[in-house]
Amino acid sequence: MCRFSESSKQKLGNAVVYIAERARFPYKTEVLKLLYLMEEQMVQKYHVPLLAIPFSVWRMGPVSVDVYEELSDQPLLLEEFVTLKSTGKGNIVKPKVKFDDGEFSDAELEVMDSIMSKYGNLTSDQLIELTHREGSPWWNAAKENNLLQDFKEKRANCSNVVIDFGKSLCDDNRAFYEECLEVRRTANMMRS
C-alpha cells in the first residue's frame, strides 16, 4: 500500500480525471496503462517520477495496486475525483470534477499530453500489448524475475515485483531519479 499526502492525492486524482476526460475508452485497464505510460515517459525524458507510485508486474501488464483497487469498486481515496459506471465490459471511469493542473509542472503536462495524443484512443488490448513490448520496464522486470513464461502459460496472474523505472537510466540520471523518488515517498509518509 502506498501512502498519499494531500498533495500526492490531488495529483493522482487529477491525473485520473485527466485521462478519464480524454481517453476514448476510459475503462479501468486503460486508465491504469495510461498512468503507467505517463510515469515511464516522465522518467525516461526528465529522470523524475510523475506520480511516484509503485507499479507491479502482473500478467496483463503493469498495475498500480492502489489505483487498481480504487477503480475496482467505488473509490475511497479518489472519491472526490471520479466515480465508476459498471458496464458489461468493466468499469468506466467518470470524472466528478474538471481537471485541475495546479499540481503539475509544464514538463509533466507535456508528457501527459504526449501520451494521450499517442495512446489515448487505444483499447485495453492494444495498451496491454504496448506495455508488454520487449525492452519496456515491465518486460525487463518480468524477464529478470522469470515471470514471462509463467504469464504466457497462465501459471500466474500477478506478482509482488515492483517495476524499477530508473533501471535503464545511466548512473547520474538514475541517482537523480532515486533521490527524487525518495523525497516524494518521504513527503508522503510525513504528511499522511
NORUR-V901605 format. One record per residue. N is the residue number from 1. RES is the residue in one letter. PHI is phi as a letter, one per 40 degrees, with the letter a starting at -180 (NA if undefined). D_LAST is the distance of its C-alpha to the last C-alpha in Angstrom with 2 decimals. Layout:
BEGIN
<<N/RES/PHI/D_LAST> <N/RES/PHI/D_LAST>>
END
This chain:
BEGIN
<<1/M/NA/12.52> <2/C/c/10.22> <3/R/c/6.43> <4/F/b/5.86> <5/S/c/4.77> <6/E/c/7.26> <7/S/c/9.89> <8/S/c/9.72> <9/K/c/9.87> <10/Q/c/12.72> <11/K/c/14.34> <12/L/c/14.45> <13/G/d/15.63> <14/N/c/18.21> <15/A/c/19.37> <16/V/c/20.11> <17/V/c/21.85> <18/Y/d/23.77> <19/I/c/25.09> <20/A/c/25.86> <21/E/c/27.84> <22/R/b/29.82> <23/A/c/30.34> <24/R/c/33.70> <25/F/b/32.35> <26/P/c/28.68> <27/Y/c/28.49> <28/K/d/25.50> <29/T/c/27.21> <30/E/c/28.00> <31/V/c/24.49> <32/L/c/23.18> <33/K/c/26.03> <34/L/c/25.79> <35/L/c/22.09> <36/Y/d/23.23> <37/L/c/26.23> <38/M/c/24.25> <39/E/c/22.02> <40/E/d/25.26> <41/Q/c/27.16> <42/M/c/24.54> <43/V/c/24.54> <44/Q/c/28.33> <45/K/c/29.12> <46/Y/b/26.70> <47/H/g/25.25> <48/V/b/21.60> <49/P/c/19.08> <50/L/c/18.72> <51/L/b/15.52> <52/A/f/14.85> <53/I/b/14.50> <54/P/c/16.82> <55/F/b/20.11> <56/S/c/22.22> <57/V/c/26.01> <58/W/b/27.43> <59/R/d/31.07> <60/M/c/30.65> <61/G/h/28.74> <62/P/c/25.25> <63/V/b/22.46> <64/S/c/18.70> <65/V/d/18.28> <66/D/c/15.09> <67/V/c/17.05> <68/Y/d/20.19> <69/E/c/18.88> <70/E/c/17.62> <71/L/c/21.08> <72/S/c/23.06> <73/D/b/22.59> <74/Q/c/21.47> <75/P/c/17.98> <76/L/b/15.02> <77/L/c/12.12> <78/L/b/14.87> <79/E/c/16.99> <80/E/c/17.26> <81/F/b/18.51> <82/V/b/20.91> <83/T/b/23.08> <84/L/b/25.25> <85/K/b/29.01> <86/S/c/30.61> <87/T/b/33.86> <88/G/c/36.29> <89/K/c/34.76> <90/G/h/31.09> <91/N/c/28.21> <92/I/c/28.53> <93/V/c/25.36> <94/K/b/26.09> <95/P/c/24.20> <96/K/c/23.52> <97/V/b/23.00> <98/K/c/24.62> <99/F/d/23.05> <100/D/b/21.43> <101/D/c/21.80> <102/G/c/19.89> <103/E/c/17.13> <104/F/b/19.91> <105/S/c/22.45> <106/D/c/26.13> <107/A/c/26.15> <108/E/c/23.35> <109/L/c/25.25> <110/E/c/28.44> <111/V/c/27.14> <112/M/c/25.87> <113/D/c/29.26> <114/S/c/31.12> <115/I/c/29.60> <116/M/c/30.19> <117/S/c/33.72> <118/K/c/34.59> <119/Y/b/32.95> <120/G/c/31.86> <121/N/c/35.11> <122/L/c/35.05> <123/T/c/34.92> <124/S/c/32.64> <125/D/c/35.51> <126/Q/c/36.04> <127/L/c/32.37> <128/I/c/32.34> <129/E/c/35.51> <130/L/c/34.09> <131/T/c/31.00> <132/H/c/33.41> <133/R/d/35.67> <134/E/d/37.00> <135/G/g/35.20> <136/S/c/31.89> <137/P/d/28.75> <138/W/c/28.70> <139/W/c/32.41> <140/N/c/32.21> <141/A/c/29.46> <142/A/c/31.41> <143/K/c/34.61> <144/E/c/33.34> <145/N/b/32.06> <146/N/f/35.29> <147/L/b/33.75> <148/L/d/35.97> <149/Q/c/38.90> <150/D/c/36.88> <151/F/c/35.31> <152/K/c/38.73> <153/E/c/40.41> <154/K/f/37.62> <155/R/c/37.11> <156/A/a/33.32> <157/N/b/30.91> <158/C/a/27.66> <159/S/a/26.46> <160/N/c/23.50> <161/V/c/24.54> <162/V/b/21.95> <163/I/c/23.61> <164/D/c/23.76> <165/F/c/24.23> <166/G/c/25.28> <167/K/d/28.05> <168/S/c/30.70> <169/L/c/30.08> <170/C/c/32.43> <171/D/d/31.37> <172/D/c/30.41> <173/N/c/28.49> <174/R/c/26.76> <175/A/c/25.73> <176/F/c/24.40> <177/Y/d/22.45> <178/E/c/20.96> <179/E/c/20.00> <180/C/c/18.29> <181/L/c/16.47> <182/E/c/15.32> <183/V/c/14.16> <184/R/c/12.04> <185/R/c/10.56> <186/T/c/10.06> <187/A/d/8.40> <188/N/c/5.82> <189/M/c/5.61> <190/M/c/5.86> <191/R/b/3.80> <192/S/c/0.00>>
END
